[in-house]
Structures are given as C-alpha cells and as structure tokens.
C-alpha cells in the first residue's frame, strides 16, 4: 500500500537518485498516492472485462501485449501500452479514467493485486514466474531509475524484499486458492517462453473463443521478443516515469526496460547462501505450508496442467 508523501534524505544534496535501500523505499512509496490506490480498489469492473494481475516482473507487459493484439487484430497505435490497458492502481495518478471508453472490446486492465484485494466481477489472467527470477528482473528494472545505477546489489535488494510481509509468495497463495475458478486463467512464464503459440490460443479462447486463426497468428507474432524489442519504447513505462518521477522526487531521464529475454534460474547463481536460505524459508512458510508444493518447479507443473484444455 502506498505511503503518504515524504521528503527523502537525498533530495537537495546534489545526488541524482537514491543511494541506499531506505531512500529507495521512500521514493518507491510515493509512486502511487493513497487516493489513487483507493480509487483503484473501488473500481467496479464489468463481467466481460479482462484483468491481467500477475505479481511484478512475472510477464504482465507481455500478457498485456497478447491480450491487446487479440482484441484489436494487432493494433499498435499507442505510445505506451498503459494508455490502452490501464493500470488500475495507478490510473488516477496517471489521469486515466478507468470507466472511460477503451479502444476495443473486451476492456482490459493491468493490476498487481492479489485476489484478496483485486476488484471482483471480471475475468482474470495471472502469470506465475520463478520468484527468484522475478526478483532479479525487478532489481534490473529499478537499477538506474529508482536508485543510482549499480549502487544497490541484488543480494541487498533481495534481503529487503524478503523482510517485507507481502510479496510474490503471498500473491501466489492468494491466487492459487482460486485455482478451481473458471473465470481465472493461470499461465506460467516458462509456458510463454517455450510455446507462445499455444499460450496465445489459450488466452484467445479465454478472451473470446470466436477470435479467428489469422488474428491469433498476428497476436502471436507481435508478442515475440524480436517484435516487442523493435517497439521497445511502447513497453518501457516512459509515460509513467514522465508523470510520476517528479512526485517521487526523482530527476528525469531514468532508464527502465521491460523487453528482455527473461532468464530462468540465473538468479540463484548470483545470490549468497543467507539469501537462498531466506528464500527457502519463505517458500516453506507459504506455498509448502498451505499447498504442499516443495519447489517452484513443482508448483509450475501444476499450473501448466491446470491450463491444459
């Protein structure tokens, strides 16, 4: 939940961006205002709406592109994908009316909320990714934007995330409790990497089973790494940074990218033993304790089995 606006220790001392964890947390807390967050929580979706609600860095933008391609036949006339698939937690702060007309049907929205908080009444798509890979991806995304490039290590960032009560694990628990619901489509990041065409078909059937084969093909082609890399600026949150950097106390010109060839397992090789132990403990306390999943790979297999036709 966002915090009230506060003065950060680095403002006014000549530094460009946060230099440590405490400063980064203070800045990040100002990305979304209390009023904006409450506005998102109170949103009343329609039964035909699609809410894409993975945890951060779990393939959200990738899934947005798939859904938008399927509902428009491949329209790319947007400067930033958040313009056509609004982020409900930040729409108010971005000056976007969640009830405004969208460019195509069904309406589609982005969120990172767990099931317990996400507005009810829509249809939902959730993507799961190995939490260590997602953590490493988020660190890369914030490096040079929310903190001075290279100043905060992956290990220190991981320790910070693991010290918080809510994270990937609680998000996954919240959504997996809904695994029997027919209005929730669950996909894994590895599925998207390994068989994009199949995933696009699954999403198409979920969004509108009448979507033609030719539109499915276009949506698949426009969700490939090469295509999204070519149009990278449309997926890099530059409008978000332009609108919210000043509110966060950040200078303009930060660099952040979302289009990358997402890795699997690389995060483990660059984390020290104490962080790996914390990760194991967090998994045991959440996914193993409630569902008996011994590892992410075991959980991912169950997600993949669930998504089979």
N, C-alpha and C positions, 0 to 999 in steps of 0.2 A: 504494500500500500504506500502511496506517495506521502512524503513528509511535507510540512509547511516550508515555505521559502526561508532560507537562512544564508547568512554571509559565510563564505568559505574562507579558510585561512590563507589560500594562495592568492585571493583577489587583491589587486592593488600592490603586490610586492614584485611585480615585473615578470613573474613566471607565466608561461603561456597556458599550461594545463596542470591539473592535479599532479602532485609529486609523490603521493603515498595513498594507501588504502583509505584512510579516514577522509581525505579530501575527495577521492573518487566517489565514495559512498554519499557524501554530502551533495556533490554535483548530480549524481545519478538520481537521487531522491527528488530532485526538482524537475525532472523531465516531464512528469505528469502532475498536474495540480490536484488537490483534494476535490475541488469542484468537478474537474474533468473526469476523474476516476469515478466519482459518484454518478455522474451523468452516464458513463458507460455501463455501470452496474444496473442502472434503472432502465436501460434500453429494452423495449418490448419488440422482439423480432416476430416476423410472420412465419407461419408454418412451412412456407416454401423456401425461406432463407437458408443459406449455407454459411455456417460459422466455422472458420478454419482456426482451430485453437490448440496447436502444439505448444510445448514449452519452448523457451527461447533457443534459437540455433538448432532446431530439430527439423528444419525443412519447411518452415512456414512460407517464406517467399516463393520457394519452388512450387509448393502446392497452390499458392495464390495464382501463379502463372498458369498452372494446369487448369484450374477452375475457370479463370478468365478466358483462356483460349477456347475452352469447351463451350462456354455460354455465348461467345461472340464470333466464333469461327475464325479466331486468330487476330482480332483487332489489337493493334499496338499503338493506338493514338493516345498515349498518356505520357506525361513527363516522369511520373513516379507512380508505381503500382498502388501506393496508398491512396491515390486520388480516385481510383476505380474500385478498390476493395479496401474500405476504410478500416482503421484500427480502432475498435470501439473504446478502448481505454484512453486513447489519445485524440479521438475525433474532435472533442470540444476544444481542446487546446490547439488543434490544427485548424480550427474554423470550419470544420466539416459537419454538416447536418446528417446525423445517422438516419433520419427519416426522409431525407431528400431522395429524389429520383436518381436511380443508377443507370448506367449506360446499357445494361442488358438485364435479362431475367435468366435465372433467379438472382435476386440480390445476394451479394456475398460480402462477408466481413471477416476481418482478422481479429484474433484475440490471443492472449497467452494465459487466459484464466483457467483455473481448474474447474471441474464440473460443479463443485460446491458454490462457485461464485458466478459462473458464466450465465448470462441471461437465458432463460428457458423458453422453449416453444419452437425452436428452429430445428434444423438438421445440422449435424456436426461432423467435421473431419479432424482427426487427431493423428499426427505423425510422431512416432517414437524413434529416438536415436540413442545410441550408447551414451550414457550421461557423461562419461569422461571425454568423448569426442565432442559432445555439445559444449562442455565446459571449456575445452581448448579452443573451440571455434569462437565462443563468446569473448574469450580473452583476446584473440586476434582482432576481433571486430572492434573492441573498445580501445585497443592499443593505438595511440595516436589521435584518438577522439576524446574519450572520457578521461584519459590520463596521458601524460607525456610519453611519447613513444619509447619503449624499452625500459621504462622506469619501474614497472611492477612485473615481477616474474609470474610465470604460470603457476608455480607452486604456491606463492603468496596469495595469488588470486583464488586458487582452489581452496586454500585454508579459510579464506574469507567466506566463500560461498558455503562451505561445509559447516561453518559456525552459525549459519542462519537456520531458522526453524522451518522455513519453506523453501523448496527448491524442486529440482527435477523429480525427485523421488516422491514427494507428496503430490505433485501434479500427476504423476503416473498412477499412483494409488487411487487418486480421486477419479480418474477416467476409467481405469480398469474395473473399478466397481460397477461401471455401466456397460460392461462388455457384452451383456445379453440384449442390450437395446438395439432395435433395428434402425433407429434414427441416428446412430453413431457409426461412422466408418473409421476403422483403425488401420493404419498403414505403418510400415517401418521404413526408415531412411534407406536401409540396405535394399529393400524391395524396389524403391525408386531408382537406386543406382544400378541394380542388377537386371531389372526387367521393366523399364519405364513404360513400354507399350502396354504391358499388362496392367500396370498401375493406372495409366490413363483410362483404360477400358473400365476398370473398377470404379474410378471416380465418375466417369461418364454415366455408367449405369446408376450410380447413386444420385447424381445431379439430375439427370433426365435420360431415361433409357432410350428415348427416341433420337438422341444425338446421332447423326449419321457417321458412317465409317470415314468419309472424307474429312469431316470436322475433327474427328478423333485423331486422324493422322496429322492434321495441321497442329493441333494442340500438343501432340507428342513431339513433333519436330521443333516447336517453339519452346519446349521445356527441356531441350538438350543443353548440355553445358556450352557447346560452341555458340548456339543461338543466343543464350542469355548473356554470355560473355561479350558478344558483339554489341548487345544493347545494355551493357552493364549499368550505365547511368540511370536506367529506369528502375533499377532494383537496389540502389545503394543508399536509400534514405536521405538523399541530399536535401529534399524539401523539408523533411523532419528536422534536419540539422539547421537549416536556414531559419525555421520557425522557432526552434526551442533552444538553440545554443545560447542566445542572449539570456533567456530565462534561467538557464543553468549556470550562467556566469562563465561560459566558455568563449574563447575567441573564435572567429570564423575560420573556415579553411580546414577543419578537421577531416581526416581521411577515414572512411569506413567502407568496406566492401562485403557483399553477401554472396557474390557469384564466385565460388571456389569449388574445386574438386574435393568434396568432403571426404576426409580420411576416416578409416575405421581402425581403431586400436592404437593409433600413433600417440595418443595422449599418455598412455601408460608408460611408454618408454622414456618420457621426459619428466616424470613425477617422482619425488623421493619416497622412501618407504613409509614415512609417517603419514604422508598424504594418501598413499594407497591403502594404508590401514584405516584411515578415516573414511575413505570411500567404501571399503568393505563393511565397516560398522554401520554406515548409513544405509547401505543396501539391506543388511540383515535386519535392521530396525524397521524397515518399511516393506519392501517387496517380498522378502523372505518371510518375515513375521506374519504378514496377513495372507499371502497367497502361496507361499512355499517355493517361489522361484529362487533357485540357487545363484543365478547369474543373469546378466542382461541377455546373453545369447539364448538362454532357456526361455526367458520372457518373450524375446523377439520371435522365437519359433511359434509360440502360442498365438501371438498377434498375427503372424503370417498365416497360420492355419485358420484363424477366425475369418480372415479376409478372402479365403478361397471361395469360389462360387459353389 
